[in-house]
Amino acid sequence: MKLKDLLEQGVADKDAKAALKIKNDLMKVGKFIETGFAMIDKELSSFNSPGLKQWFAYAIKKNMGTTGKSGFDRRAFEKHLNDWYKGR
């Protein structure tokens, strides 16, 4: 095995450990998103809840990978979500 391969393996091992370290926090993000949809279902009528749920999901999807990397642009998400509320 070459030195380069050994170094790359070391980086991969460190990344795997780091990924495991943040796993629970990442799972919490999924729970927050699920809670957002549940709040919409609970608080809005069946007439308006589908529209807000669709807008909420689109705001999440639209703003993934928009920060120049593969991140999430929270400000753009908030602006997009606020657009749903304009005129209501």
N, C-alpha and C positions, 0 to 999 in steps of 0.2 A: 504494500500500500504506500502511496506517495504521501509526502508531507502535506501537500495541498488537500488531499482526501481526508487526512487525519484532522486538519484544522477545520474543514467544512463539517466533519462529523461532530467535532466539539461544539461548533456553533449550533448545529441542529439539536444536539442534546440540551444545550442551554435554553434554546427556544422552546423545546418540548417542556422543560421544567417551568419556564416562565408562563407558558400557555396553561399548564395545569394550575399554577398559582392563581391566575385570574379567572379560571373557569366559573367559580361560584358567582363572582361579580357580573360576569357576562350573562349568566343565567338569570340574574336579577333584572337585567335590562329587558329580557323577554317577558318577565312577570309584569314589569311596569307597562309594557305595550299591551299585554293582555288586559291589565287593569283599565287602561284607557278605553279599550273597546267595551269592557263591561260597564264602565261609567256611562258611556254613550247609550248603551242599551237600557240601563236603569233609569236615566234621567230624561231621555227623549221619547217621544211617541214613536210608534212603529211607522208613522208617516215620514218623520224627519231623520230618524236614527240611521237608516241605510245611507242617506246622502252624506251625513257627517262621518260615518264609518269609512265610506269610500274615500272621502276627502282626507281623512286622517291617515289612512293606509297609503294614499298617493303621496302625501306630504313626506312620509317616512321614506318611501321608495325613491321619490324624485331627488331627495337631498342626500342620498348615499353616494359616496364617491365624488362629491362635488367640491372638495377642499383642495384639489390639486394632487391629492394622494387618493387612497381608497378609504377615506374617512367619512365623517358625517358632519354636515353643516347645520348646526343647531339653529343658528340665526335665520338661515334661509327656510328651515322647517317651520320656525315660529311665524315668519312672515307669510309663508304659504298657508299655514293653518289660520292665521288672522284674516286672510282673504275670504275665507268661508263666512266669517262673522260680520263682514262689512255689509251694511244695509239691513241687518237683522235686528 
